[in-house]
Amino acid sequence: MAMTVRLPEELDAQLEAIARARHTSKHAVIIEAATRFANSESKTDRVLSIADEVTERYAETLKRLEDA
């Protein structure tokens, strides 16, 4: 899917430097960064979901530990 991204000049320059150092394009650098971000967010959502499940499942035990 095509998309136009307007970047601040400083960020554009940083991406250009990274792309040059890696002998690749800014597009490839942005795709890699977006993929890492999406994966990180997905993992965070899963961890928070598991934490909610554990909290709910062991609510009584956690309350007893809190009161101990």
MODELLER restraints for C-alpha pairs under 7 A, 6 or more apart:
rsr = mdl.restraints
at = mdl.atoms
rsr.add(forms.Gaussian(group=physical.xy_distance, feature=features.Distance(at['CA:15:A'], at['CA:26:A']), mean=5.96, stdev=0.5))
rsr.add(forms.Gaussian(group=physical.xy_distance, feature=features.Distance(at['CA:16:A'], at['CA:26:A']), mean=6.02, stdev=0.5))
rsr.add(forms.Gaussian(group=physical.xy_distance, feature=features.Distance(at['CA:19:A'], at['CA:25:A']), mean=5.25, stdev=0.5))
rsr.add(forms.Gaussian(group=physical.xy_distance, feature=features.Distance(at['CA:19:A'], at['CA:26:A']), mean=5.36, stdev=0.5))
rsr.add(forms.Gaussian(group=physical.xy_distance, feature=features.Distance(at['CA:19:A'], at['CA:29:A']), mean=6.36, stdev=0.5))
